Amino acid sequence: MKKPAATPARTPMEPQTAAPVEEAPATTPARTLMEPQTAAPVEEAPATTPARTPTTKPQAGASVEAVFREEHGRLLAALVRRFGDLDLAEEVTADALEAALVHWPVDGVPARPGAWLMTTARRRAVDRLRRDQAYAARLALLHVEAERAAPAPPADAADADGLPDERLQLFFTCSHPALAAEDRGALMLRCLAGLSTPEVARAFLVPAPTMAKRIVRAKKKIREARVPFRVPDADELPERLPGVLQVIYSIFTEGYAASSGPHLQRLDLAEEAIRLARILRRLLPAEREVAGLLALLLLIHARRAARTGPEGELVLLEEQDRGRWDRSMIEEGLALVPVALAGPPGPYGVQAAIAALHDEAANVATTDWPQIVALYDVLLALAPSPVVELNRAAAVALRDGPEQGLALLDALAGEPRLREYAPYLTARADLLERLGRRAEAATAYREALRLVGNDPERAHLRRRLSALEPPDLA
Amino acid sequence: MKYMLMINSAATEPEPGAFPAEGCEVSDWMAYDKAVKEAGIFVAGNSLADLTTATTVRVGPGGERTVTDGPFAETREVLGGYYVIDVPDLDVALDWAARCPGARGGGSIVVRPVAEF
């Protein structure tokens, strides 16, 4: 057997229940760890990317749209830093974008759109502060205090526009552990991805007023408890960075396998997560786990088109048409794996290596299961969790046979976190079925059905169940 | 900005035979108190006497006063003391809270900004 991980090139693999099951949800911080994504009233959003410019003038065109998506977070971050107030920054960012929609189609897009937006936003902020003297005085006071206590750290390197990129501060603020876990992803989509509140609400499948309340609450906490806008010092980074990565990963996980609704995947959400990971990678190029996370997301998202059939039904990993996997995305992910593993590996780097092994294999039979099992062993040592144990057991089943896999799964039966975890029950059902233990398999499928989230997963389990129990028994 | 660190002790009564959690002895409290004061962030702070000495007063709509013994904690955590510190932001306050001996041994510190008017 090959040595565990370490060697990037041929290591690829992924966090999946390797099992038959279905491309199970990703590994470690899988769905269970996911933020309690509100089981709120399901009013499923279309899986398409939502329109992003609310006040669009048709002539404003695609270039404006592109500039906005890129500039929104950057502008907001710079303004938050300057004024120390997220609400004010958001208002004037919106003002500046609106002004651009009015002027650019007429005057053309300025040579330095970022600088134009920044100047406009700053002017609006000053106007607002003049209008509200009392507020301005209080804000100024806050600033003096903050500066006295801690002189502002040097800004991040400026880009071609001559504007510093301060989004990193915003990443750490949005994912601050003092905020409710369920609000962190929402804030990140709102502030860094530039989604409107109704768009964020659709993303998390909650009514817009509910989401508005949550965002207001989170911003109030940031303001009133004074959650700082700053990048943690190098010595704090190991403690704080995983929280940021976790938020992005959680957004992706919801996009990978929706926790409810008619669609298996929420491609818009998965893509936003990848966009956030790309930004973070640019801002923290030396952090291997950031490279690992981006690689992991790319290597998994590359399979999106093959994961569902023409009717939106679930297609298991073993049955996927690998010709429909996105080669360029796989190449991009593969190139990042060595970066992620160029030192002691972190959990995302190892998961990316696993995903890479899946993506490089021609089919399930020729997949390098021994290597995958070895990588899961590495992952277990780094970040032990019952979900990783589950994925490892599934990989063992493919390496050594269903009996061995089932023995490992049964040894996990006492894990409270797995008892209500559909992928565990599904994996068990599948192995029982393969071993011809049909009655037990049917029981496990029924239990899984009770817990599974979206319609395609449910339909898949029903099919498996009905294949085991011919209807004539009914 | 001022923050109150509310120190919640783990239990009203230690388990029989239990020792104070490591890093939570009297000398640790004295060292922490000294550190807070030397850092120049100390605004106020006190350790509260045992919960059994507490008395609760309520005044009803007609102005009638009710005095009762207690409160008695329904949870295993009780407020055992507090600090008010003046630091730049929540991260610094959390760092100080994490250094407090009361955060160890099953205790916890609740950090709340002091409202400014």
Chai-1 contact restraints between the chains, C-beta under 6 A:
chainA,res_idxA,chainB,res_idxB,connection_type,confidence,min_distance_angstrom,max_distance_angstrom,comment,restraint_id
A,A146,B,P88,contact,1.0,0.0,6.0,A-B,restraint_1
A,A149,B,P88,contact,1.0,0.0,6.0,A-B,restraint_2
A,A150,B,P88,contact,1.0,0.0,6.0,A-B,restraint_3
A,A178,B,L90,contact,1.0,0.0,6.0,A-B,restraint_4
A,E224,B,P113,contact,1.0,0.0,6.0,A-B,restraint_5
A,A225,B,L90,contact,1.0,0.0,6.0,A-B,restraint_6
A,A225,B,P113,contact,1.0,0.0,6.0,A-B,restraint_7
A,R226,B,M1,contact,1.0,0.0,6.0,A-B,restraint_8
A,R226,B,D89,contact,1.0,0.0,6.0,A-B,restraint_9
A,R226,B,L90,contact,1.0,0.0,6.0,A-B,restraint_10
A,V227,B,L90,contact,1.0,0.0,6.0,A-B,restraint_11
A,P228,B,D89,contact,1.0,0.0,6.0,A-B,restraint_12
A,P228,B,D91,contact,1.0,0.0,6.0,A-B,restraint_13
